[in-house]
Amino acid sequence: MAASVIVAEIGIDMARFPSSAHLISWAGLCPKSDESAGKRRSTRVRKSGAWLKTTLVQCAWAATRTKGTYLRAQFLRLRSRRGPKKAIVAVAASILTAVYFMLKNDATYQDLGSDHFDRADRTKTANRLLRKLGELGYTVEIKQAA
C-alpha cells in the first residue's frame, strides 16, 4: 500500500528531481534553516502534501521496529540526541532517499545492516565507549587485539 502511495505521489520518473535532497525538500521532510544573527529560530518541517509525508512516517515507525536493520540503528542513534519525533522524520527521509535511488537506477533495496555506524569508524566508537565508562567511574586501559 505504501509503495503505491509513494509512486502515485512522486511518479516513477526521477529526472525531474536533480538530486535526492530536492525530492526530500519537495516532500517536506527536511527541517527549515531559519537563522538570523547566529540565533536559530525554527527547525520545524514545513507542511506539505498529506499523503506522502504521512505514509513515509508510518513506514518509518514500522521500519524502526524491525530488528537488525540500518533504519532501526539510525533511529536509535538519533533518538538519544534529538528525540523520537525528529529521529522518525530523519528515518522517513532516509526511506525516501532509498526510494529515489531505487527508481532512478532501477535497483533493489540493499540494507546496510544494523552495525553500519559501528563499522564506519571503529576508533570513534571506541572513544565514545571509553568516555561512557569514564562517566560511570571506571578507568580502562586499551590494548590492540592480536
LINQUI-V230872 format. One record per residue. N is the residue number from 1. RES is the residue in one small letter. PHI is phi in degrees with one decimal (999 if undefined). PSI is psi in whole degrees, 0 to 359 (NA if undefined). OMEGA is omega in degrees with one decimal (* if undefined). Layout:
BEGIN
N&RES&PHI&PSI&OMEGA + N&RES&PHI&PSI&OMEGA
END
This chain:
BEGIN
1&m&999&318&-179.1 + 2&a&-64.6&320&179.6 + 3&a&-62.6&321&179.8 + 4&s&-69.2&325&176.6 + 5&v&-66.7&317&-179.0 + 6&i&-63.5&314&179.9 + 7&v&-66.2&322&179.0 + 8&a&-65.5&325&-178.0 + 9&e&-80.0&315&-173.8 + 10&i&-106.0&346&-178.1 + 11&g&80.0&184&180.0 + 12&i&-108.8&353&179.5 + 13&d&-91.2&107&-178.2 + 14&m&-90.7&6&179.6 + 15&a&-67.9&336&-178.5 + 16&r&-79.0&349&174.5 + 17&f&-109.9&116&-177.8 + 18&p&-62.5&330&179.3 + 19&s&-151.1&172&178.6 + 20&s&-67.8&331&178.5 + 21&a&-64.6&324&177.2 + 22&h&-65.9&321&178.3 + 23&l&-66.5&318&178.7 + 24&i&-63.2&319&178.0 + 25&s&-65.8&318&179.1 + 26&w&-62.7&324&-179.9 + 27&a&-77.7&348&178.3 + 28&g&81.3&30&-178.7 + 29&l&-105.3&2&178.0 + 30&c&-104.5&142&-178.7 + 31&p&-72.6&153&176.5 + 32&k&-68.7&154&175.6 + 33&s&-116.3&74&-176.1 + 34&d&-101.0&100&-177.0 + 35&e&-137.2&138&178.0 + 36&s&-144.0&130&179.8 + 37&a&56.0&38&177.6 + 38&g&76.4&8&-178.1 + 39&k&-113.1&124&178.1 + 40&r&-80.0&131&-178.1 + 41&r&-102.8&315&-177.5 + 42&s&-151.6&138&175.5 + 43&t&-126.2&22&179.6 + 44&r&-69.6&152&174.3 + 45&v&-81.4&150&-175.9 + 46&r&-81.0&160&175.9 + 47&k&-72.4&141&179.3 + 48&s&-148.1&193&-179.1 + 49&g&-52.4&136&-173.7 + 50&a&-70.5&330&-172.6 + 51&w&-78.0&310&-172.2 + 52&l&-67.0&308&-176.9 + 53&k&-64.6&318&179.5 + 54&t&-62.7&316&179.8 + 55&t&-64.7&318&-179.9 + 56&l&-66.2&322&178.3 + 57&v&-67.7&320&176.0 + 58&q&-63.7&319&176.4 + 59&c&-64.2&323&179.6 + 60&a&-65.2&318&177.4 + 61&w&-61.5&319&178.9 + 62&a&-67.7&321&-178.4 + 63&a&-67.9&329&-179.4 + 64&t&-75.0&347&177.6 + 65&r&-92.6&0&177.7 + 66&t&-92.2&118&-175.5 + 67&k&-73.8&147&175.0 + 68&g&76.6&27&-179.8 + 69&t&-119.1&161&177.5 + 70&y&-63.0&319&-176.5 + 71&l&-65.8&323&176.4 + 72&r&-66.5&317&178.7 + 73&a&-62.2&320&178.9 + 74&q&-65.5&316&179.4 + 75&f&-61.5&313&-178.5 + 76&l&-64.4&323&179.4 + 77&r&-67.0&317&-177.9 + 78&l&-78.6&328&-178.3 + 79&r&-61.7&324&-178.7 + 80&s&-66.8&331&-178.8 + 81&r&-98.4&321&-170.3 + 82&r&-108.7&341&-175.8 + 83&g&102.7&161&-173.3 + 84&p&-69.1&327&-176.9 + 85&k&-70.9&317&178.0 + 86&k&-69.1&325&179.4 + 87&a&-66.3&321&-177.8 + 88&i&-70.3&328&175.7 + 89&v&-68.1&323&177.0 + 90&a&-66.2&321&177.0 + 91&v&-66.5&320&177.1 + 92&a&-62.1&322&177.1 + 93&a&-66.5&324&177.0 + 94&s&-66.5&322&177.2 + 95&i&-63.2&317&180.0 + 96&l&-66.9&326&175.5 + 97&t&-63.1&316&178.3 + 98&a&-63.4&320&178.3 + 99&v&-62.9&318&179.6 + 100&y&-58.0&311&-177.1 + 101&f&-73.3&330&175.9 + 102&m&-66.8&319&179.1 + 103&l&-73.2&322&-177.6 + 104&k&-70.3&317&-174.7 + 105&n&-100.8&3&-177.6 + 106&d&51.4&53&-176.7 + 107&a&-117.1&167&175.2 + 108&t&-96.3&163&-178.1 + 109&y&-76.8&130&176.5 + 110&q&-118.8&110&-179.8 + 111&d&-72.6&137&-178.4 + 112&l&-78.8&344&178.1 + 113&g&97.3&156&-177.0 + 114&s&-72.2&341&-179.4 + 115&d&-97.8&17&-177.9 + 116&h&-58.9&315&-177.0 + 117&f&-71.7&330&176.1 + 118&d&-73.2&323&178.9 + 119&r&-71.7&333&-174.2 + 120&a&-61.9&317&-178.9 + 121&d&-150.2&97&-175.2 + 122&r&-68.2&323&-179.1 + 123&t&-68.7&324&177.9 + 124&k&-63.4&319&178.3 + 125&t&-65.5&317&179.6 + 126&a&-63.0&317&179.0 + 127&n&-64.9&322&177.9 + 128&r&-64.3&317&179.5 + 129&l&-68.0&323&175.6 + 130&l&-63.4&318&179.0 + 131&r&-63.6&320&177.7 + 132&k&-62.3&316&179.1 + 133&l&-64.8&324&176.0 + 134&g&-63.7&321&177.4 + 135&e&-66.8&331&178.6 + 136&l&-83.7&356&175.3 + 137&g&96.8&19&179.9 + 138&y&-106.5&149&173.8 + 139&t&-111.6&130&-174.4 + 140&v&-129.5&138&172.3 + 141&e&-108.0&138&-177.4 + 142&i&-107.4&132&172.5 + 143&k&-127.4&141&179.0 + 144&q&-68.7&134&178.7 + 145&a&-71.1&149&-178.2 + 146&a&-72.8&NA&*
END
